[in-house]
Amino acid sequence: MQYIEEPARKLPVMAETDVLVIGGGPGGLSAALAAARTGVKTMLVERYGCFGGVITQSMIGTLAWYRSNACTVDAGGIGVEFEQRAKAMDASLSIFLYEVVDTEIFKYIADQMVKEAGILPLLHCTIVDVIMEGSTVKGVITESKSGRQAILAKRVIDATGDADIAYQAGAPCHMDPKEKLEEVSVNFGCSGVDIDKFLTYTLTNPSSIADWGDDSGEKESDEFSTFLKEPFRKAREAGEIPDTSTRLQSYWGNFTDAGEVTSLNAIHMPNIDATDVHDLTKAEIEGRQYVMWAVEALKKYTPGFEKARLRTIGASLGIRETRKIEGVYHLTEHDVLNQAHFDDSIGIFPEFLDGNHIAVLPSTGRYFHVPFGITLPQKVENLLVVGRSVAGDKVSHAATRQMMCCTVTGQGAGVAAALSVKDKVPCRQVNINAVQKELQKQGVRIA
Ligand SMILES: Cc1cc2nc3c(=O)[nH]c(=O)nc-3n(C[C@H](O)[C@H](O)[C@H](O)COP(=O)(O)OP(=O)(O)OC[C@H]3O[C@@H](n4cnc5c(N)ncnc54)[C@H](O)[C@@H]3O)c2cc1C
């Protein structure tokens, strides 16, 4: 590769804050809300034009679809608040015991929650580098329409999903080779659907988790699933969609009285490294081609979709797995499947796994503690990592990547960062009992 030398230059300091959260997905939003509610100056920076991460960029409103059974023990806290806020605004669809959040209105809900908490928001701003003093993070470098600037912060929370900040800070991270990463998706929505006809078809031809194929678990495999495979199989057999490694099968969420099915999670593309700009470009463009084929297949082979039109394509590719940090603690398959207990619990998460070829629904009431140690990167100070890039193995990732679990790590780290500022101690020396007390005050179940 050819290189050029970038000349050193002075950068304006745009802001100084106590806690700086980077990335406005479920993890980052929760971290910022929790830090601000603990009483410190908090800033939330997002590279796109709205908060919500996968919720708003890929139209995924099923924050707690695992909650199909009264036995499920739930986390509580900010994730549940997201659902409640949407329900209160008539911006969700109640299915069984969970809410499918209207992902367009969630953009507004996130804005309101950020405003109410007194967080300083910054949209359209990408963090491109870190400011280090030895192994301590002191701030970040931003790129936006305002140019290249700096933000100084006492604590930084990396909620980028890709551990961008931890990686730039030199914290040990790992990422599987791309052929072993979870697939990426371009999600879409349709209008012009005859909802009654479609629901009748779905209920008379019910799908279960067993139909997922590779991803089905042994437990609960008979459980009903909003899942469509037939239309795409038929289109492939008819030669209308090429036979490639891209899997076409749709988990669909949310429908409205206006004849919309707002989220079709149908295009599953393997072998993409979502930290590589060329792979990202390829996946977006190929994904949109598949969307066009998928819509035609739905129209031709799915009752209720005959007059459907493509309504939306996700603003960004949906990404499930990239870098993960090497943490002070490494969560394991054994932990998430054996109700692990941790003294440094920052919340609980039901025994729900979906991804990396495993699916387990928490119908038994079993749950595990989420330890603070998985948010603490090795070797770097003043930094916490939340959301889908917390430390752990492949199987535990199938739990920690879930949006509700991202809100658990986010809220826990937000409170920990805030208290470490208040008590003037490094994050890894924060008083965990005080963190747990504050989390309980905020509605989080710790044990
Ligand atoms: C297609 C798909 C379907 C899914 N379905 C479900 C489901 O039904 N239920 C469920 O619970 N989970 C589901 N998941 C998983 C879940 O959505 C994600 O794991 C979760 O959103 C991760 O949250 P996060 O906050 O870590 O990251 P994200 O939601 O990815 O948010 C990260 C945010 O950081 C921003 N960002 C990234 N880098 C930078 C930077 N350098 N500077 C500034 N901002 C930056 C991004 O723009 C983004 O807004 C699904 C995932 C996908 C992709």
The ligand as a MOL file (V3000), in Angstrom:
LIG
                    3D

  0  0  0     0  0            999 V3000
M  V30 BEGIN CTAB
M  V30 COUNTS 53 58 0 0 0
M  V30 BEGIN ATOM
M  V30 1 C -30.6810 -6.8580 11.0570 0
M  V30 2 C -30.6150 -6.9910 12.5400 0
M  V30 3 C -31.7040 -7.4630 13.2500 0
M  V30 4 C -31.6490 -7.5480 14.6500 0
M  V30 5 N -32.7590 -7.9440 15.3360 0
M  V30 6 C -32.7560 -7.8480 16.6900 0
M  V30 7 C -33.9580 -8.0610 17.4500 0
M  V30 8 O -35.0140 -8.3510 16.9090 0
M  V30 9 N -33.8870 -7.9310 18.8100 0
M  V30 10 C -32.7210 -7.6010 19.4510 0
M  V30 11 O -32.7220 -7.4640 20.6770 0
M  V30 12 N -31.5800 -7.4080 18.7490 0
M  V30 13 C -31.5820 -7.5040 17.4000 0
M  V30 14 N -30.4330 -7.2730 16.6910 0
M  V30 15 C -29.1910 -6.9860 17.4290 0
M  V30 16 C -29.1470 -5.5580 17.9630 0
M  V30 17 O -29.9320 -4.7230 17.1780 0
M  V30 18 C -27.7180 -5.0000 18.0170 0
M  V30 19 O -26.8170 -5.9430 18.4920 0
M  V30 20 C -27.7440 -3.7550 18.9330 0
M  V30 21 O -28.4640 -2.7310 18.3130 0
M  V30 22 C -26.3480 -3.2910 19.2600 0
M  V30 23 O -26.4640 -2.1030 20.0000 0
M  V30 24 P -25.2360 -1.1250 20.1360 0
M  V30 25 O -25.7210 0.0570 20.8800 0
M  V30 26 O -24.0650 -1.8820 20.6350 0
M  V30 27 O -24.8440 -0.7620 18.6230 0
M  V30 28 P -25.6800 -0.1110 17.4360 0
M  V30 29 O -27.1330 -0.3160 17.5780 0
M  V30 30 O -25.0100 -0.5950 16.1940 0
M  V30 31 O -25.3730 1.4300 17.6150 0
M  V30 32 C -24.0670 1.9560 17.4350 0
M  V30 33 C -24.1970 3.4370 17.1020 0
M  V30 34 O -22.9110 4.0300 17.0780 0
M  V30 35 C -22.7900 4.8860 15.9500 0
M  V30 36 N -21.3620 4.9590 15.6180 0
M  V30 37 C -20.5790 3.9220 15.2190 0
M  V30 38 N -19.3160 4.3390 15.0490 0
M  V30 39 C -19.2940 5.6620 15.3580 0
M  V30 40 C -18.2690 6.6500 15.3790 0
M  V30 41 N -16.9940 6.3360 15.0680 0
M  V30 42 N -18.5980 7.9210 15.7190 0
M  V30 43 C -19.8870 8.2470 16.0430 0
M  V30 44 N -20.9030 7.3300 16.0520 0
M  V30 45 C -20.5990 6.0670 15.7180 0
M  V30 46 C -23.6290 4.1960 14.8960 0
M  V30 47 O -24.0260 5.0780 13.8690 0
M  V30 48 C -24.8070 3.6700 15.7250 0
M  V30 49 O -25.8590 4.6100 15.8330 0
M  V30 50 C -30.4640 -7.1900 15.3010 0
M  V30 51 C -29.3570 -6.7320 14.5860 0
M  V30 52 C -29.4340 -6.6080 13.2200 0
M  V30 53 C -28.2570 -6.0530 12.4810 0
M  V30 END ATOM
M  V30 BEGIN BOND
M  V30 1 1 1 2
M  V30 2 1 2 3
M  V30 3 2 2 52
M  V30 4 2 3 4
M  V30 5 1 4 5
M  V30 6 1 4 50
M  V30 7 2 5 6
M  V30 8 1 6 7
M  V30 9 1 6 13
M  V30 10 2 7 8
M  V30 11 1 7 9
M  V30 12 1 9 10
M  V30 13 2 10 11
M  V30 14 1 10 12
M  V30 15 2 12 13
M  V30 16 1 13 14
M  V30 17 1 14 15
M  V30 18 1 14 50
M  V30 19 1 15 16
M  V30 20 1 16 17
M  V30 21 1 16 18
M  V30 22 1 18 19
M  V30 23 1 18 20
M  V30 24 1 20 21
M  V30 25 1 20 22
M  V30 26 1 22 23
M  V30 27 1 23 24
M  V30 28 2 24 25
M  V30 29 1 24 26
M  V30 30 1 24 27
M  V30 31 1 27 28
M  V30 32 2 28 29
M  V30 33 1 28 30
M  V30 34 1 28 31
M  V30 35 1 31 32
M  V30 36 1 32 33
M  V30 37 1 33 34
M  V30 38 1 33 48
M  V30 39 1 34 35
M  V30 40 1 35 36
M  V30 41 1 35 46
M  V30 42 1 36 37
M  V30 43 1 36 45
M  V30 44 2 37 38
M  V30 45 1 38 39
M  V30 46 1 39 40
M  V30 47 2 39 45
M  V30 48 1 40 41
M  V30 49 2 40 42
M  V30 50 1 42 43
M  V30 51 2 43 44
M  V30 52 1 44 45
M  V30 53 1 46 47
M  V30 54 1 46 48
M  V30 55 1 48 49
M  V30 56 2 50 51
M  V30 57 1 51 52
M  V30 58 1 52 53
M  V30 END BOND
M  V30 END CTAB
M  END
